[in-house]
Amino acid sequence: MKAKQMYKVVDGKGRVLIPRELRAASGMDYGDIVRLGVSQGAVSVKKVDLIEVGDQSPEAVEAFIYAAIRDMPEEKKIAIAAKLLDQLHGGKEPPHAD
């Protein structure tokens, strides 16, 4: 079954909302990784499970991290966040908001 064509406007930051119907039809969900490409002037979006080996771009690393933590237990996420904050502050306690 071919999906109905839809038209969207690109916003000032280059974003386009992928409608729910298209996300559902493609199996995309919140937190999924997508690969973007261009061929003959057409932009393609494809859901992927893993980033390509060797892609160390900040975007690819961020997508990998989001995919890795998506199903992680809450306490593990908190522990990792605490370690990251510790590294950002060089082992010093972060300033407290009053």
C-alpha positions in Angstrom: 0.0 0.0 0.0 1.4 3.3 -1.0 1.3 6.1 1.5 -0.6 9.3 0.6 1.7 12.1 -0.4 2.0 15.0 2.1 3.4 18.4 1.9 5.3 20.2 4.7 7.1 23.5 5.1 10.8 23.5 6.2 11.1 25.8 9.2 13.9 28.4 9.8 16.2 25.8 11.4 15.7 23.3 8.5 13.4 21.0 10.4 10.4 19.2 8.9 7.8 17.4 11.0 7.3 13.8 9.8 3.6 13.1 10.3 2.5 10.4 12.7 1.1 8.3 9.9 4.4 8.2 8.0 6.4 7.5 11.2 4.0 4.6 12.0 4.2 3.2 8.4 8.0 3.3 8.5 8.3 1.9 12.1 9.9 5.1 13.4 9.4 6.0 17.0 10.8 8.6 19.5 14.5 8.1 20.0 15.1 6.1 16.9 18.2 6.7 14.7 17.6 7.8 11.1 20.1 8.1 8.3 19.7 11.1 6.0 20.9 11.0 2.4 20.6 12.9 -0.9 20.4 11.3 -4.3 19.6 13.2 -7.5 18.1 16.1 -5.4 15.8 13.9 -3.4 16.3 13.7 0.4 15.9 10.2 1.9 15.2 9.3 5.6 15.7 5.7 6.7 15.3 4.3 10.2 18.5 2.3 11.2 19.4 0.3 14.2 23.1 1.2 14.3 25.2 4.0 13.0 27.8 3.0 10.3 31.1 1.8 11.6 33.7 4.5 11.6 31.3 7.5 11.6 32.6 9.6 14.5 30.7 12.7 13.7 29.1 14.5 16.7 25.7 13.7 15.3 26.4 10.0 14.8 27.9 9.7 18.3 24.8 11.5 19.8 22.5 9.2 17.9 24.4 6.2 19.2 24.2 7.4 22.8 20.4 8.1 22.6 19.9 4.6 21.1 22.0 3.0 23.8 20.2 4.6 26.7 16.7 4.3 25.4 15.9 1.0 27.1 18.4 1.4 30.0 17.1 1.2 33.6 16.5 4.6 35.2 19.0 4.1 38.0 21.8 3.4 35.4 20.9 6.5 33.4 21.1 8.6 36.7 24.5 7.0 37.5 25.9 7.9 34.0 24.5 11.4 34.2 26.2 11.9 37.6 29.5 10.7 36.2 29.2 13.1 33.2 28.4 16.0 35.5 31.4 15.1 37.7 33.7 15.2 34.6 32.3 18.5 33.5 33.1 20.0 36.8 36.5 18.5 37.1 35.6 16.5 40.2 34.5 19.6 42.0 30.9 19.8 43.4 28.7 21.8 41.0 27.4 25.1 42.2 23.9 24.9 43.8 21.0 27.1 42.7 19.6 29.1 45.6 
